[in-house]
Amino acid sequence: AGAAPAQMMHKGFSLHQLSAGYRGRTVLHHIDLSPVPPGSLVALVGPNAVGKSTLIKAVAGLCATQGQVWLDDTDLSTLPAAVRLRHIGYLPQDVELFAGTIAQNICRFDPEAKSEAIIAAAKEAGVHEMIIKMREGYDTQIGEQGGALSAGRAQRGAPARARDGHTPPIALDEAE
């Protein structure tokens, strides 16, 4: 395995013999995907319960897997989950926010995140204006599960966290 990937991809990401599942059941078997160049779009389309969400979770490192997910020359399975998620933006079907500020949720609690990158991600997701109209702006505490935000605001803000200003591949699971 190589070193942890830099902020931007140069070669892309690929899958090699990836198998994944949940609740002790393997639902994806030996998936290969040729390198996907940076900036490309890959759509997984199919009926319910065929493994689309499981594949997205596997790429993000959020379920049990065998095989490799590669970002450039790095097998992401060799990286701790917190590091891996800094390099794969993930937007689940159900928005999951955590107790902390809006800024902390956008940057996924990365202590090295720069304000400029957080604001850029919010602008790219189209939520910057909504955030700055809040009483404490980016420092607004949102509570556990985003309890201080309406469901609509949480849904609108979640893409900023998936993008967070620099994340190369983004895995969107039925995002609206």
C-alpha positions as YAML, in Angstrom:
chain: A
units: angstrom
residues:
- id: 1
  name: ALA
  ca: [0.00, 0.00, 0.00]
- id: 2
  name: GLY
  ca: [1.13, 3.54, -0.68]
- id: 3
  name: ALA
  ca: [1.09, 6.55, 1.55]
- id: 4
  name: ALA
  ca: [-2.15, 8.28, 2.50]
- id: 5
  name: PRO
  ca: [-3.53, 9.99, -0.62]
- id: 6
  name: ALA
  ca: [-3.04, 13.70, -1.14]
- id: 7
  name: GLN
  ca: [-6.06, 15.97, -1.15]
- id: 8
  name: MET
  ca: [-6.69, 15.59, -4.88]
- id: 9
  name: MET
  ca: [-6.78, 12.47, -7.01]
- id: 10
  name: HIS
  ca: [-4.58, 12.29, -10.04]
- id: 11
  name: LYS
  ca: [-5.29, 8.77, -11.32]
- id: 12
  name: GLY
  ca: [-8.73, 8.00, -9.92]
- id: 13
  name: PHE
  ca: [-10.23, 5.23, -7.86]
- id: 14
  name: SER
  ca: [-10.79, 1.57, -8.62]
- id: 15
  name: LEU
  ca: [-12.17, -1.59, -7.06]
- id: 16
  name: HIS
  ca: [-10.40, -4.95, -7.11]
- id: 17
  name: GLN
  ca: [-12.21, -8.15, -6.16]
- id: 18
  name: LEU
  ca: [-14.40, -6.25, -3.69]
- id: 19
  name: SER
  ca: [-16.90, -8.33, -1.74]
- id: 20
  name: ALA
  ca: [-19.14, -6.72, 0.85]
- id: 21
  name: GLY
  ca: [-22.13, -7.40, 3.02]
- id: 22
  name: TYR
  ca: [-23.96, -6.70, 6.21]
- id: 23
  name: ARG
  ca: [-25.49, -8.66, 9.08]
- id: 24
  name: GLY
  ca: [-23.10, -11.53, 8.34]
- id: 25
  name: ARG
  ca: [-24.34, -11.96, 4.76]
- id: 26
  name: THR
  ca: [-22.22, -11.23, 1.67]
- id: 27
  name: VAL
  ca: [-24.33, -9.50, -0.96]
- id: 28
  name: LEU
  ca: [-21.61, -8.35, -3.38]
- id: 29
  name: HIS
  ca: [-19.10, -10.81, -4.74]
- id: 30
  name: HIS
  ca: [-15.74, -9.99, -6.38]
- id: 31
  name: ILE
  ca: [-16.59, -6.60, -7.91]
- id: 32
  name: ASP
  ca: [-13.96, -5.09, -10.19]
- id: 33
  name: LEU
  ca: [-14.08, -1.53, -11.47]
- id: 34
  name: SER
  ca: [-11.43, -0.13, -13.77]
- id: 35
  name: PRO
  ca: [-9.86, 3.13, -12.66]
- id: 36
  name: VAL
  ca: [-12.44, 5.91, -12.71]
- id: 37
  name: PRO
  ca: [-10.69, 9.17, -13.65]
- id: 38
  name: PRO
  ca: [-11.12, 12.23, -11.42]
- id: 39
  name: GLY
  ca: [-14.23, 14.22, -12.29]
- id: 40
  name: SER
  ca: [-16.07, 11.20, -13.72]
- id: 41
  name: LEU
  ca: [-19.60, 10.19, -12.81]
- id: 42
  name: VAL
  ca: [-20.55, 6.59, -12.12]
- id: 43
  name: ALA
  ca: [-24.23, 5.84, -11.59]
- id: 44
  name: LEU
  ca: [-25.48, 2.66, -9.97]
- id: 45
  name: VAL
  ca: [-28.98, 2.01, -11.23]
- id: 46
  name: GLY
  ca: [-31.13, -1.00, -10.48]
- id: 47
  name: PRO
  ca: [-34.01, -2.40, -8.48]
- id: 48
  name: ASN
  ca: [-34.18, -2.30, -4.69]
- id: 49
  name: ALA
  ca: [-32.14, -4.74, -2.62]
- id: 50
  name: VAL
  ca: [-29.47, -5.59, -5.22]
- id: 51
  name: GLY
  ca: [-26.53, -4.06, -3.30]
- id: 52
  name: LYS
  ca: [-26.23, -0.47, -4.58]
- id: 53
  name: SER
  ca: [-26.16, 1.02, -1.07]
- id: 54
  name: THR
  ca: [-23.87, -1.73, 0.16]
- id: 55
  name: LEU
  ca: [-21.40, -0.97, -2.62]
- id: 56
  name: ILE
  ca: [-21.43, 2.73, -1.75]
- id: 57
  name: LYS
  ca: [-20.91, 1.93, 1.94]
- id: 58
  name: ALA
  ca: [-18.07, -0.44, 1.02]
- id: 59
  name: VAL
  ca: [-16.33, 2.26, -1.02]
- id: 60
  name: ALA
  ca: [-16.68, 4.64, 1.94]
- id: 61
  name: GLY
  ca: [-15.38, 1.95, 4.33]
- id: 62
  name: LEU
  ca: [-18.61, 1.72, 6.31]
- id: 63
  name: CYS
  ca: [-19.31, -2.00, 6.04]
- id: 64
  name: ALA
  ca: [-17.38, -5.26, 6.14]
- id: 65
  name: THR
  ca: [-15.40, -5.90, 2.97]
- id: 66
  name: GLN
  ca: [-12.86, -8.16, 1.36]
- id: 67
  name: GLY
  ca: [-10.80, -6.97, -1.59]
- id: 68
  name: GLN
  ca: [-9.54, -3.47, -2.21]
- id: 69
  name: VAL
  ca: [-10.79, 0.04, -2.84]
- id: 70
  name: TRP
  ca: [-7.93, 2.00, -4.39]
- id: 71
  name: LEU
  ca: [-7.48, 5.76, -4.49]
- id: 72
  name: ASP
  ca: [-4.53, 6.44, -6.74]
- id: 73
  name: ASP
  ca: [-1.86, 4.02, -5.43]
- id: 74
  name: THR
  ca: [-3.34, 3.56, -1.95]
- id: 75
  name: ASP
  ca: [-5.47, 0.64, -0.79]
- id: 76
  name: LEU
  ca: [-7.96, 2.57, 1.36]
- id: 77
  name: SER
  ca: [-8.56, -0.47, 3.58]
- id: 78
  name: THR
  ca: [-5.10, 0.20, 5.05]
- id: 79
  name: LEU
  ca: [-6.23, 3.58, 6.36]
- id: 80
  name: PRO
  ca: [-8.17, 4.20, 9.59]
- id: 81
  name: ALA
  ca: [-11.86, 5.03, 8.96]
- id: 82
  name: ALA
  ca: [-11.45, 8.68, 10.00]
- id: 83
  name: VAL
  ca: [-8.65, 9.18, 7.46]
- id: 84
  name: ARG
  ca: [-10.48, 7.24, 4.76]
- id: 85
  name: LEU
  ca: [-13.60, 9.38, 5.11]
- id: 86
  name: ARG
  ca: [-11.50, 12.51, 4.54]
- id: 87
  name: HIS
  ca: [-10.82, 11.16, 1.05]
- id: 88
  name: ILE
  ca: [-14.25, 9.73, 0.16]
- id: 89
  name: GLY
  ca: [-17.23, 12.05, 0.52]
- id: 90
  name: TYR
  ca: [-20.27, 10.03, 1.62]
- id: 91
  name: LEU
  ca: [-23.89, 11.17, 1.64]
- id: 92
  name: PRO
  ca: [-26.18, 8.42, 3.00]
- id: 93
  name: GLN
  ca: [-29.87, 7.93, 2.29]
- id: 94
  name: ASP
  ca: [-30.65, 9.24, 5.78]
- id: 95
  name: VAL
  ca: [-28.73, 12.35, 6.80]
- id: 96
  name: GLU
  ca: [-26.59, 11.72, 9.87]
- id: 97
  name: LEU
  ca: [-25.40, 14.81, 11.71]
- id: 98
  name: PHE
  ca: [-23.50, 14.89, 14.98]
- id: 99
  name: ALA
  ca: [-23.49, 17.09, 18.07]
- id: 100
  name: GLY
  ca: [-21.23, 20.04, 17.30]
- id: 101
  name: THR
  ca: [-21.26, 23.08, 15.09]
- id: 102
  name: ILE
  ca: [-22.33, 23.31, 11.48]
- id: 103
  name: ALA
  ca: [-18.69, 23.93, 10.54]
- id: 104
  name: GLN
  ca: [-17.55, 20.82, 12.43]
- id: 105
  name: ASN
  ca: [-20.15, 18.71, 10.66]
- id: 106
  name: ILE
  ca: [-19.15, 20.03, 7.24]
- id: 107
  name: CYS
  ca: [-15.46, 19.24, 7.79]
- id: 108
  name: ARG
  ca: [-16.27, 15.96, 9.57]
- id: 109
  name: PHE
  ca: [-14.59, 17.21, 12.77]
- id: 110
  name: ASP
  ca: [-11.20, 17.49, 11.05]
- id: 111
  name: PRO
  ca: [-9.17, 19.66, 13.44]
- id: 112
  name: GLU
  ca: [-6.96, 20.81, 10.54]
- id: 113
  name: ALA
  ca: [-9.84, 22.00, 8.36]
- id: 114
  name: LYS
  ca: [-9.55, 25.57, 7.14]
- id: 115
  name: SER
  ca: [-12.49, 27.97, 7.34]
- id: 116
  name: GLU
  ca: [-12.05, 28.80, 3.66]
- id: 117
  name: ALA
  ca: [-12.54, 25.14, 2.67]
- id: 118
  name: ILE
  ca: [-15.63, 24.81, 4.89]
- id: 119
  name: ILE
  ca: [-17.19, 27.94, 3.39]
- id: 120
  name: ALA
  ca: [-16.28, 26.81, -0.14]
- id: 121
  name: ALA
  ca: [-18.00, 23.45, 0.46]
- id: 122
  name: ALA
  ca: [-21.12, 25.20, 1.78]
- id: 123
  name: LYS
  ca: [-21.17, 27.54, -1.20]
- id: 124
  name: GLU
  ca: [-20.74, 24.64, -3.62]
- id: 125
  name: ALA
  ca: [-23.64, 22.83, -1.94]
- id: 126
  name: GLY
  ca: [-25.77, 25.99, -2.10]
- id: 127
  name: VAL
  ca: [-26.20, 26.39, 1.67]
- id: 128
  name: HIS
  ca: [-23.80, 29.21, 2.56]
- id: 129
  name: GLU
  ca: [-26.55, 31.86, 2.52]
- id: 130
  name: MET
  ca: [-28.79, 29.68, 4.70]
- id: 131
  name: ILE
  ca: [-25.96, 29.18, 7.21]
- id: 132
  name: ILE
  ca: [-24.92, 32.83, 7.51]
- id: 133
  name: LYS
  ca: [-28.55, 33.81, 8.20]
- id: 134
  name: MET
  ca: [-28.51, 31.64, 11.34]
- id: 135
  name: ARG
  ca: [-27.86, 33.47, 14.59]
- id: 136
  name: GLU
  ca: [-24.36, 31.99, 15.04]
- id: 137
  name: GLY
  ca: [-23.64, 31.13, 11.40]
- id: 138
  name: TYR
  ca: [-21.10, 28.36, 11.00]
- id: 139
  name: ASP
  ca: [-20.71, 28.22, 14.82]
- id: 140
  name: THR
  ca: [-24.37, 27.22, 15.30]
- id: 141
  name: GLN
  ca: [-24.59, 24.16, 17.55]
- id: 142
  name: ILE
  ca: [-26.85, 21.60, 15.90]
- id: 143
  name: GLY
  ca: [-27.19, 18.99, 18.63]
- id: 144
  name: GLU
  ca: [-27.25, 15.21, 18.41]
- id: 145
  name: GLN
  ca: [-28.68, 13.92, 15.10]
- id: 146
  name: GLY
  ca: [-28.90, 17.53, 13.93]
- id: 147
  name: GLY
  ca: [-31.80, 18.12, 16.33]
- id: 148
  name: ALA
  ca: [-31.47, 21.91, 16.22]
- id: 149
  name: LEU
  ca: [-32.02, 21.92, 12.44]
- id: 150
  name: SER
  ca: [-35.21, 21.21, 10.58]
- id: 151
  name: ALA
  ca: [-35.14, 18.05, 8.46]
- id: 152
  name: GLY
  ca: [-35.09, 20.22, 5.35]
- id: 153
  name: ARG
  ca: [-32.08, 22.24, 6.53]
- id: 154
  name: ALA
  ca: [-30.23, 19.07, 7.49]
- id: 155
  name: GLN
  ca: [-30.95, 17.54, 4.07]
- id: 156
  name: ARG
  ca: [-29.80, 20.70, 2.28]
- id: 157
  name: GLY
  ca: [-26.58, 20.94, 4.32]
- id: 158
  name: ALA
  ca: [-25.48, 17.32, 4.07]
- id: 159
  name: PRO
  ca: [-23.95, 17.64, 0.56]
- id: 160
  name: ALA
  ca: [-21.50, 20.22, 1.93]
- id: 161
  name: ARG
  ca: [-20.11, 17.58, 4.27]
- id: 162
  name: ALA
  ca: [-19.82, 15.05, 1.45]
- id: 163
  name: ARG
  ca: [-17.90, 17.61, -0.59]
- id: 164
  name: ASP
  ca: [-16.07, 19.47, 2.22]
- id: 165
  name: GLY
  ca: [-14.10, 21.60, -0.18]
- id: 166
  name: HIS
  ca: [-11.65, 19.00, -1.47]
- id: 167
  name: THR
  ca: [-12.93, 15.45, -1.29]
- id: 168
  name: PRO
  ca: [-12.23, 13.71, -4.62]
- id: 169
  name: PRO
  ca: [-14.75, 10.88, -5.10]
- id: 170
  name: ILE
  ca: [-18.20, 11.42, -3.62]
- id: 171
  name: ALA
  ca: [-20.55, 8.51, -2.88]
- id: 172
  name: LEU
  ca: [-24.19, 9.67, -2.93]
- id: 173
  name: ASP
  ca: [-26.78, 7.12, -1.84]
- id: 174
  name: GLU
  ca: [-30.13, 8.16, -3.34]
- id: 175
  name: ALA
  ca: [-29.39, 11.82, -2.65]
- id: 176
  name: GLU
  ca: [-32.10, 14.22, -3.75]
...
